[in-house]
């Protein structure tokens, strides 16, 4: 008060101006659907914002590509994903673009919402971001805290980025849909169709960690890798009629199909009848139906299809199921324990720098990858 009276004015408050908040970051985006030429690098992508108390912002150290990124680049599933992005249709006249692709992330927590108590800035984490959210081919990404888990201590960020999306997809199919776990898998005969891809290589390791007998189907040039991961029997689908080869083997308790197509017509005949044997496929018409028929008719058609197939096969003594990727931090916690115990390891086909994202997409598009295509967003992982 004496100072104010002497100077004739109140003293200034002891406040410091905070640094100017970042509003943009480097990212790879698409502004329309198409082939590889639609990928665009920008330094002006909007910086992610925490909208809900349970969200965290992650500084991306490494990401990876999955087949869904190729599909989303071409517009696959746009109808369903846009409904999920804006269920109340509040953004009338706006489009979903620009879209950042990439689902896997390994990085460091930079900021936490007020409701987040499990993580703090500086924590090393990994996650798989749902397809309806902005992706990980960017400097930063926002995720719900329940989608995030602590990164396995034994892995680098480059290695860790290869696992979340394929791991959670396999976990969904085997555990949450198929009902398999550590306590009921021992001795069960399980067939994996498409064993050398990202989901397949993870599934082989997970099932062997659960003490199952695994028969893996892949091409001859991938057989060494799949055997190294623990498969008991490896069948080369190029060496003859696959159906006939598999019919010479004892019947199976469980089939995981990540190939689809004609395999569904005969694969269920390889299951033990009236024993609880289950066929789970990751290749479903759900998003295609919605793209072709619209939301209402697409969902109706999907419901009719899965219902009729489930009933048809149930009458023959086997269970028929569809499975999808499901984001889950708690499931990643369990996967991280298996990784740190040495029971699961990442399978990486090739690593690219952040400037080589279009090249990485072309690599994935070429097919026949043995494991994952990883992007180092920050060099020297």
Sine and cosine of phi, psi and omega as CSV:
sin_phi,cos_phi,sin_psi,cos_psi,sin_omega,cos_omega
0.00,0.00,-0.67,0.75,0.02,-1.00
-0.87,0.49,-0.63,0.77,0.01,-1.00
-0.91,0.42,-0.65,0.76,-0.01,-1.00
-0.92,0.40,-0.67,0.74,-0.01,-1.00
-0.91,0.41,-0.58,0.81,-0.03,-1.00
-0.94,0.33,-0.60,0.80,-0.09,-1.00
-1.00,-0.07,-0.28,0.96,-0.02,-1.00
1.00,0.09,0.09,1.00,0.03,-1.00
-0.48,-0.88,0.37,-0.93,-0.01,-1.00
-0.96,0.29,0.59,-0.81,0.04,-1.00
-0.92,0.40,0.46,-0.89,0.00,-1.00
-0.92,0.39,0.56,-0.83,0.05,-1.00
-0.93,0.36,0.51,-0.86,-0.01,-1.00
-0.99,0.12,0.87,0.50,-0.01,-1.00
-0.94,-0.33,0.55,-0.83,0.05,-1.00
-0.92,-0.39,0.68,-0.73,0.06,-1.00
-0.94,0.35,0.75,-0.66,0.02,-1.00
-0.96,0.27,0.43,-0.90,0.05,-1.00
-0.85,0.53,0.47,-0.88,-0.01,-1.00
-0.88,0.47,0.81,-0.59,-0.04,-1.00
-0.91,0.42,0.61,-0.79,0.05,-1.00
-0.95,0.31,0.63,-0.78,0.01,-1.00
-0.87,-0.50,-0.19,0.98,-0.06,-1.00
-0.59,-0.81,0.36,-0.93,-0.01,-1.00
-0.45,-0.89,0.33,-0.94,0.06,-1.00
-0.96,0.27,0.65,-0.76,-0.01,-1.00
-0.42,-0.91,0.35,-0.94,0.23,-0.97
-0.98,-0.22,0.83,-0.56,-0.09,-1.00
-0.75,-0.66,0.20,-0.98,0.22,-0.98
-0.83,-0.56,0.60,-0.80,0.02,-1.00
-0.95,-0.32,-0.08,1.00,0.07,-1.00
-0.33,-0.94,0.22,-0.98,0.01,-1.00
-1.00,0.01,0.52,-0.85,0.00,-1.00
0.24,-0.97,-0.42,-0.91,0.01,-1.00
-1.00,-0.05,-0.37,-0.93,-0.23,-0.97
-0.91,0.42,-0.37,0.93,-0.05,-1.00
-0.94,0.35,-0.23,0.97,0.00,-1.00
-0.98,0.20,-0.23,0.97,0.04,-1.00
-0.93,0.38,0.73,-0.68,-0.05,-1.00
-0.68,-0.73,0.74,-0.67,0.09,-1.00
-1.00,0.01,0.71,-0.70,0.04,-1.00
-0.65,-0.76,0.51,-0.86,0.14,-0.99
-0.98,-0.19,0.10,0.99,-0.11,-0.99
-0.89,-0.45,0.41,0.91,0.07,-1.00
-0.94,0.35,0.65,-0.76,-0.03,-1.00
-0.86,0.51,0.75,-0.66,0.02,-1.00
-0.92,0.40,0.69,-0.72,-0.04,-1.00
-0.89,0.45,0.54,-0.84,-0.03,-1.00
-0.84,-0.55,0.65,-0.76,0.11,-0.99
-0.98,0.21,0.92,-0.40,-0.01,-1.00
-0.99,-0.15,-0.40,0.92,-0.07,-1.00
-0.80,-0.60,0.50,-0.87,-0.09,-1.00
-0.87,0.49,-0.37,0.93,-0.08,-1.00
-0.99,-0.10,0.23,0.97,-0.06,-1.00
-0.99,-0.12,0.42,-0.91,0.09,-1.00
-0.75,-0.66,0.48,-0.88,0.13,-0.99
-0.97,-0.25,0.77,-0.63,-0.05,-1.00
-0.92,-0.39,0.75,-0.66,0.17,-0.99
-0.99,0.16,0.88,-0.47,-0.11,-0.99
-0.98,0.21,0.86,-0.50,0.13,-0.99
-1.00,-0.06,-0.63,0.78,0.03,-1.00
-0.50,-0.87,0.51,-0.86,0.05,-1.00
-0.72,-0.70,0.05,-1.00,0.11,-0.99
-0.51,-0.86,0.24,-0.97,-0.03,-1.00
-0.97,-0.26,0.51,-0.86,0.06,-1.00
-0.74,-0.67,0.34,-0.94,0.04,-1.00
-0.80,0.60,-0.50,0.87,0.01,-1.00
-0.90,0.44,-0.46,0.89,0.04,-1.00
-0.92,0.40,-0.64,0.77,0.09,-1.00
-0.89,0.46,-0.69,0.72,-0.02,-1.00
-0.90,0.43,-0.70,0.72,0.00,-1.00
-0.92,0.40,-0.57,0.82,0.06,-1.00
-0.85,0.53,-0.55,0.83,-0.04,-1.00
-1.00,-0.01,-0.03,1.00,0.05,-1.00
0.98,-0.19,0.02,1.00,0.00,-1.00
-0.88,0.48,0.76,-0.65,0.05,-1.00
0.98,0.22,0.18,0.98,-0.09,-1.00
-0.87,0.49,-0.61,0.79,-0.03,-1.00
-0.88,0.47,-0.77,0.64,-0.02,-1.00
-0.93,0.37,-0.65,0.76,-0.05,-1.00
-0.93,0.37,-0.61,0.80,0.04,-1.00
-0.93,0.37,-0.55,0.83,0.08,-1.00
-0.91,0.42,-0.63,0.77,0.02,-1.00
-0.94,0.35,-0.60,0.80,0.01,-1.00
-0.92,0.40,-0.60,0.80,-0.07,-1.00
-0.62,-0.78,0.95,0.32,-0.11,-0.99
-0.88,0.47,-0.49,0.87,-0.02,-1.00
-1.00,-0.06,0.02,1.00,-0.01,-1.00
0.81,0.59,0.75,0.66,0.00,-1.00
-0.98,0.18,-0.42,0.91,-0.07,-1.00
-1.00,-0.08,0.85,0.52,-0.04,-1.00
-0.86,0.50,0.76,-0.64,0.04,-1.00
1.00,0.04,-0.27,0.96,0.02,-1.00
-1.00,0.00,0.41,-0.91,0.07,-1.00
-0.96,-0.29,0.10,-0.99,0.00,-1.00
-0.98,0.19,-0.17,0.99,-0.08,-1.00
-1.00,0.10,0.43,-0.90,-0.06,1.00
-0.97,0.24,0.57,-0.82,0.02,-1.00
-0.94,-0.34,0.72,-0.69,0.14,-0.99
-0.99,-0.16,0.84,-0.55,0.01,-1.00
-1.00,0.06,-0.03,-1.00,-0.03,-1.00
0.99,-0.12,0.81,-0.58,-0.05,-1.00
-0.94,-0.35,-0.52,0.85,-0.06,-1.00
-1.00,0.03,0.58,-0.82,0.10,-0.99
-0.56,-0.83,0.66,-0.75,0.25,-0.97
-0.77,-0.64,0.79,-0.61,-0.09,-1.00
-0.16,-0.99,-0.43,-0.90,-0.11,-0.99
-0.79,-0.61,0.72,-0.69,0.04,-1.00
-0.91,0.41,0.78,-0.62,0.01,-1.00
-0.96,-0.27,-0.53,0.85,-0.05,-1.00
-0.45,-0.90,0.57,-0.82,-0.02,-1.00
-0.83,-0.55,0.58,-0.81,0.12,-0.99
-0.94,0.34,0.25,-0.97,-0.07,-1.00
-0.90,0.44,-0.38,0.92,-0.03,-1.00
-1.00,-0.04,0.04,1.00,-0.04,-1.00
-1.00,-0.05,0.88,-0.48,0.04,-1.00
-0.88,-0.47,-0.28,0.96,-0.08,-1.00
-0.98,0.19,-0.45,0.89,-0.01,-1.00
-0.86,-0.51,0.32,-0.95,0.07,-1.00
-0.59,-0.81,0.37,-0.93,0.05,-1.00
-0.81,0.59,0.70,-0.72,-0.03,-1.00
0.98,-0.19,-0.26,0.97,0.02,-1.00
-0.93,0.36,0.68,-0.74,0.11,-0.99
-1.00,0.07,0.83,-0.56,-0.12,-0.99
-0.70,-0.71,0.22,-0.97,0.17,-0.99
-0.66,-0.75,0.33,-0.94,-0.05,-1.00
-0.24,-0.97,0.29,-0.96,0.21,-0.98
-0.87,-0.50,0.87,-0.49,-0.08,-1.00
-1.00,0.05,0.77,-0.64,-0.01,-1.00
-0.85,0.53,0.49,-0.87,-0.09,-1.00
-0.89,0.46,-0.36,0.93,-0.02,-1.00
-1.00,0.10,-0.04,1.00,0.05,-1.00
-0.97,-0.25,0.33,-0.94,0.08,-1.00
-0.88,0.48,0.63,-0.78,-0.18,-0.98
-1.00,0.00,-0.28,-0.96,-0.25,-0.97
-0.96,-0.28,0.04,1.00,0.06,-1.00
-0.99,0.14,0.89,0.46,-0.17,-0.99
-0.37,-0.93,0.25,-0.97,-0.02,-1.00
-0.95,0.32,-0.56,0.83,0.01,-1.00
-0.69,-0.73,0.43,-0.90,0.07,-1.00
-0.58,-0.82,0.54,-0.84,0.05,-1.00
-0.97,-0.24,0.63,-0.78,-0.01,-1.00
-0.60,-0.80,0.43,-0.90,0.14,-0.99
-0.95,0.32,0.59,-0.80,-0.01,-1.00
-0.86,0.51,-0.50,0.87,-0.01,-1.00
-0.98,0.17,0.01,1.00,0.11,-0.99
-0.99,-0.16,-0.12,0.99,-0.18,-0.98
-0.94,-0.33,0.50,-0.87,0.03,-1.00
-0.61,-0.79,0.37,-0.93,0.09,-1.00
-0.93,0.37,0.75,-0.67,0.01,-1.00
-0.88,0.48,0.63,-0.78,0.09,-1.00
-0.83,0.56,0.73,-0.68,-0.08,-1.00
-0.91,0.42,-0.46,0.89,-0.09,-1.00
-0.99,0.13,-0.11,0.99,-0.06,-1.00
-0.94,-0.33,0.56,-0.83,0.20,-0.98
-0.97,0.25,0.18,-0.98,0.05,-1.00
-0.88,0.47,-0.63,0.78,0.01,-1.00
-0.86,0.50,-0.71,0.70,0.00,-1.00
-0.93,0.37,-0.68,0.73,-0.06,-1.00
-0.90,0.43,-0.55,0.83,-0.04,-1.00
-0.91,0.41,-0.25,0.97,-0.03,-1.00
-0.99,0.17,-0.19,0.98,-0.22,-0.98
-0.95,-0.31,-0.60,0.80,-0.23,-0.97
-0.83,0.56,-0.78,0.62,-0.11,-0.99
-0.92,0.39,-0.74,0.67,0.00,-1.00
-0.93,0.37,-0.59,0.81,0.01,-1.00
-0.89,0.46,-0.71,0.70,-0.01,-1.00
-0.95,0.31,-0.51,0.86,0.07,-1.00
-0.91,0.40,-0.73,0.69,0.04,-1.00
-0.91,0.42,-0.65,0.76,0.01,-1.00
-0.88,0.48,-0.67,0.74,0.04,-1.00
-0.87,0.50,-0.73,0.68,-0.06,-1.00
-0.93,0.38,-0.70,0.72,-0.11,-0.99
-0.99,0.14,-0.70,0.71,-0.12,-0.99
-1.00,-0.06,-0.84,0.54,-0.14,-0.99
-0.97,0.24,-0.58,0.81,0.03,-1.00
-1.00,-0.10,-0.70,0.71,-0.06,-1.00
-0.99,0.14,-0.30,0.95,0.04,-1.00
0.97,0.23,0.23,0.97,0.01,-1.00
-1.00,0.08,0.54,-0.84,0.05,-1.00
-0.35,-0.94,-0.05,-1.00,-0.05,-1.00
-0.85,0.52,-0.55,0.83,-0.14,-0.99
-1.00,0.05,-0.28,0.96,-0.08,-1.00
-0.85,-0.52,0.14,0.99,-0.11,-0.99
-1.00,-0.08,-0.35,0.94,-0.13,-0.99
-0.83,0.56,0.83,-0.55,0.05,-1.00
0.99,0.13,-0.15,0.99,0.00,-1.00
-0.95,0.32,0.63,-0.78,0.03,-1.00
-1.00,-0.02,0.87,-0.50,-0.09,-1.00
-0.80,-0.59,0.72,-0.70,0.00,-1.00
-0.95,-0.32,0.76,-0.65,0.05,-1.00
-0.90,-0.45,0.89,-0.45,0.06,-1.00
-1.00,-0.08,0.87,-0.49,-0.10,-0.99
1.00,0.02,0.79,0.61,-0.17,-0.99
-0.99,0.14,-0.21,0.98,-0.07,-1.00
-0.99,-0.13,-0.05,1.00,0.06,-1.00
-0.99,0.16,-0.06,-1.00,-0.04,-1.00
-0.87,0.50,-0.75,0.66,0.01,-1.00
-0.92,0.38,-0.66,0.75,-0.04,-1.00
-0.90,0.45,-0.71,0.70,-0.01,-1.00
-0.91,0.42,-0.55,0.83,0.08,-1.00
-0.94,0.34,-0.70,0.72,-0.06,-1.00
-0.89,0.46,-0.64,0.77,0.03,-1.00
-0.84,0.54,-0.73,0.68,-0.04,-1.00
-0.92,0.38,-0.65,0.76,-0.01,-1.00
-0.89,0.45,-0.70,0.71,-0.03,-1.00
-0.93,0.38,-0.57,0.82,0.06,-1.00
-0.94,0.35,-0.57,0.82,0.09,-1.00
-0.89,0.46,-0.47,0.88,0.04,-1.00
-1.00,-0.05,0.13,0.99,0.12,-0.99
0.94,0.33,0.53,0.85,0.08,-1.00
-1.00,0.05,0.31,-0.95,0.16,-0.99
-1.00,-0.05,0.87,-0.49,-0.16,-0.99
-0.92,-0.38,0.82,-0.57,0.17,-0.99
-0.96,-0.28,0.85,-0.52,-0.09,-1.00
-0.93,-0.37,0.70,-0.71,0.06,-1.00
-0.95,-0.31,0.82,-0.57,0.02,-1.00
-0.36,-0.93,-0.05,-1.00,0.07,-1.00
-0.99,0.11,0.29,-0.96,-0.08,-1.00
-0.85,0.52,-0.62,0.78,-0.07,-1.00
-0.95,0.32,-0.17,0.99,0.06,-1.00
-0.97,-0.24,-0.04,1.00,-0.12,-0.99
-0.90,0.43,-0.61,0.79,0.00,-1.00
-0.88,0.47,-0.70,0.72,0.03,-1.00
-0.87,0.49,-0.75,0.67,-0.08,-1.00
-0.91,0.41,-0.62,0.79,0.07,-1.00
-0.90,0.43,-0.64,0.77,0.02,-1.00
-0.88,0.47,-0.53,0.85,0.01,-1.00
-0.97,0.24,-0.19,0.98,0.11,-0.99
0.85,-0.52,-0.05,1.00,-0.04,-1.00
-0.85,0.52,0.68,-0.73,-0.01,-1.00
-0.98,0.20,-0.68,0.74,0.04,-1.00
-0.78,-0.62,0.65,-0.76,0.03,-1.00
-0.82,-0.57,0.82,-0.58,-0.03,-1.00
-0.93,-0.36,0.80,-0.60,0.03,-1.00
-1.00,0.05,0.93,-0.37,-0.06,-1.00
-0.94,0.34,-0.21,0.98,0.00,-1.00
-1.00,-0.04,-0.15,0.99,-0.12,-0.99
-1.00,0.06,0.01,1.00,0.00,-1.00
0.33,-0.94,-0.15,-0.99,0.00,-1.00
-0.91,0.41,0.91,-0.42,-0.10,-1.00
-0.89,0.46,-0.69,0.73,-0.02,-1.00
-0.85,0.53,-0.71,0.71,-0.02,-1.00
-0.92,0.39,-0.60,0.80,0.04,-1.00
-0.88,0.47,-0.69,0.72,-0.06,-1.00
-0.96,0.29,-0.45,0.89,0.01,-1.00
-0.93,0.37,-0.33,0.94,0.03,-1.00
-0.98,0.20,-0.18,0.98,-0.04,-1.00
-1.00,-0.09,0.35,-0.94,0.11,-0.99
-0.86,0.52,0.43,-0.90,-0.02,-1.00
-0.91,0.42,0.36,-0.93,-0.11,-0.99
-0.96,-0.28,0.41,-0.91,0.09,-1.00
-1.00,0.00,-0.37,0.93,-0.11,-0.99
-0.39,-0.92,0.64,-0.77,0.08,-1.00
-0.79,-0.62,0.78,-0.63,0.14,-0.99
-0.95,-0.32,0.87,-0.49,-0.07,-1.00
-0.91,-0.42,0.94,-0.35,0.09,-1.00
-0.95,-0.32,0.25,0.97,-0.03,-1.00
-0.97,-0.24,-0.75,0.66,0.01,-1.00
0.96,0.28,-0.47,-0.88,0.00,-1.00
0.92,0.39,-0.69,-0.72,-0.09,-1.00
-0.95,0.33,-0.28,0.96,-0.05,-1.00
-0.87,0.50,-0.53,0.85,-0.04,-1.00
-0.90,0.43,-0.39,0.92,-0.07,-1.00
-0.95,0.31,-0.45,0.89,-0.06,-1.00
-0.81,-0.58,-0.29,0.96,-0.13,-0.99
-0.89,0.45,-0.58,0.81,-0.06,-1.00
-0.92,0.38,-0.31,0.95,0.06,-1.00
-0.95,0.30,-0.17,0.98,0.00,-1.00
-1.00,0.01,-0.02,1.00,-0.03,-1.00
-1.00,0.00,0.47,-0.88,0.11,-0.99
-0.94,0.34,0.82,-0.57,-0.05,-1.00
-0.98,0.21,0.58,-0.82,0.10,-0.99
0.82,0.57,0.64,0.77,0.00,-1.00
-0.76,-0.65,0.11,0.99,-0.08,-1.00
1.00,0.07,0.15,0.99,-0.01,-1.00
-0.89,0.45,0.58,-0.81,-0.16,-0.99
-0.73,-0.69,0.65,-0.76,0.13,-0.99
-0.93,-0.37,0.82,-0.57,0.03,-1.00
-0.85,-0.53,0.82,-0.57,0.03,-1.00
-0.93,-0.37,0.61,-0.79,0.08,-1.00
-0.99,-0.10,-0.04,1.00,-0.04,-1.00
-0.97,-0.26,0.98,-0.21,-0.08,-1.00
-0.81,-0.59,0.38,-0.92,0.00,-1.00
-1.00,-0.01,0.21,0.98,-0.15,-0.99
-0.84,0.55,-0.83,0.55,-0.05,-1.00
-0.94,0.33,-0.57,0.82,0.03,-1.00
-0.89,0.45,-0.68,0.73,0.02,-1.00
-0.87,0.50,-0.66,0.75,-0.01,-1.00
-0.94,0.34,-0.59,0.81,0.06,-1.00
-0.90,0.44,-0.64,0.77,-0.08,-1.00
-0.99,0.14,-0.65,0.76,-0.18,-0.98
-0.95,-0.31,-0.15,0.99,-0.10,-0.99
1.00,-0.03,0.13,-0.99,-0.13,-0.99
-0.90,0.44,-0.82,0.58,-0.11,-0.99
-0.91,0.41,-0.80,0.60,-0.03,-1.00
-0.92,0.39,-0.56,0.83,0.01,-1.00
-0.91,0.42,-0.68,0.73,0.03,-1.00
-0.92,0.40,-0.62,0.79,0.02,-1.00
-0.90,0.44,-0.73,0.68,0.00,-1.00
-0.88,0.48,-0.66,0.76,0.02,-1.00
-0.89,0.46,-0.70,0.71,0.02,-1.00
-0.88,0.48,-0.66,0.75,0.02,-1.00
-0.90,0.44,-0.68,0.73,-0.04,-1.00
-0.90,0.44,-0.79,0.62,-0.05,-1.00
-0.92,0.39,-0.59,0.81,0.02,-1.00
-0.90,0.44,-0.71,0.70,-0.03,-1.00
-0.93,0.38,-0.63,0.78,0.01,-1.00
-0.94,0.35,-0.64,0.77,0.02,-1.00
-0.88,0.48,-0.72,0.70,-0.01,-1.00
-0.92,0.39,-0.68,0.74,-0.01,-1.00
-0.84,0.54,-0.73,0.69,-0.06,-1.00
-0.98,0.18,-0.47,0.88,0.06,-1.00
-0.89,0.45,-0.60,0.80,0.03,-1.00
-0.92,0.38,-0.32,0.95,0.05,-1.00
-1.00,-0.10,0.01,1.00,0.10,-0.99
1.00,-0.07,0.27,0.96,0.04,-1.00
-0.71,-0.70,0.35,-0.94,0.00,-1.00
-0.98,-0.18,0.68,-0.73,0.01,-1.00
-0.88,-0.47,0.79,-0.61,-0.06,-1.00
-0.67,-0.75,0.47,-0.88,0.20,-0.98
-0.96,-0.26,0.54,-0.84,0.05,-1.00
-0.72,-0.70,0.47,-0.88,-0.02,-1.00
-0.69,-0.72,0.34,-0.94,0.17,-0.98
-0.87,0.49,0.68,-0.73,0.09,-1.00
-0.74,-0.68,0.87,-0.50,0.03,-1.00
-0.92,0.40,0.69,-0.73,-0.04,-1.00
-0.27,-0.96,0.94,-0.34,0.10,-1.00
-0.89,0.45,-0.70,0.71,0.03,-1.00
-0.85,0.52,-0.62,0.78,0.06,-1.00
-0.92,0.40,-0.63,0.78,0.07,-1.00
-0.90,0.44,-0.52,0.85,0.10,-1.00
-0.85,0.52,-0.71,0.71,-0.01,-1.00
-0.93,0.38,-0.62,0.78,0.04,-1.00
-0.91,0.42,-0.64,0.77,0.01,-1.00
-0.88,0.48,-0.62,0.79,0.04,-1.00
-0.89,0.46,-0.67,0.75,0.03,-1.00
-0.91,0.41,-0.61,0.80,0.03,-1.00
-0.92,0.40,-0.75,0.67,-0.04,-1.00
-0.92,0.39,-0.38,0.92,0.05,-1.00
-1.00,0.06,-0.01,1.00,0.06,-1.00
1.00,0.07,0.13,0.99,-0.05,-1.00
-1.00,0.07,-0.35,0.94,0.04,-1.00
-0.72,-0.69,0.69,-0.72,0.05,-1.00
-0.76,-0.64,0.50,-0.87,0.03,-1.00
-0.94,0.33,0.56,-0.83,0.08,-1.00
-0.90,-0.43,0.94,-0.35,-0.10,-0.99
-0.93,-0.38,0.81,-0.59,0.02,-1.00
-0.99,0.13,-0.74,0.68,-0.02,-1.00
-0.34,-0.94,0.51,-0.86,0.00,-1.00
-0.90,-0.43,0.72,-0.69,0.01,-1.00
-0.86,-0.52,0.41,-0.91,0.11,-0.99
-0.99,0.15,0.22,-0.98,-0.02,-1.00
-0.89,0.46,-0.49,0.87,0.01,-1.00
-0.97,0.25,-0.19,0.98,-0.07,-1.00
-0.96,-0.27,0.37,0.93,-0.03,-1.00
-0.82,0.57,-0.72,0.69,0.04,-1.00
-0.86,0.51,-0.61,0.79,0.05,-1.00
-0.90,0.43,-0.62,0.78,0.02,-1.00
-0.91,0.42,-0.63,0.78,0.06,-1.00
-0.89,0.45,-0.66,0.75,0.03,-1.00
-0.90,0.44,-0.62,0.78,0.05,-1.00
-0.87,0.48,-0.73,0.68,0.00,-1.00
-0.91,0.41,-0.62,0.79,-0.02,-1.00
-0.91,0.42,-0.48,0.88,-0.01,-1.00
-0.94,0.35,-0.28,0.96,0.04,-1.00
0.97,0.26,-0.04,-1.00,0.04,-1.00
0.88,0.48,0.43,0.90,0.05,-1.00
-0.94,0.33,0.55,-0.84,0.06,-1.00
-0.94,-0.33,1.00,0.10,-0.10,-1.00
0.98,-0.20,-0.42,-0.91,-0.20,-0.98
-0.98,-0.20,0.46,-0.89,0.14,-0.99
-0.99,-0.16,0.90,-0.43,-0.14,-0.99
-0.94,-0.35,0.59,-0.81,0.03,-1.00
-0.91,-0.42,0.86,-0.51,0.13,-0.99
-1.00,0.08,0.96,-0.26,0.02,-1.00
-0.96,0.28,-0.62,0.79,0.13,-0.99
-0.95,-0.32,0.74,-0.67,-0.07,-1.00
-0.92,0.38,0.32,-0.95,0.08,-1.00
0.84,0.53,0.88,0.47,0.05,-1.00
-0.98,0.20,0.00,0.00,0.00,0.00
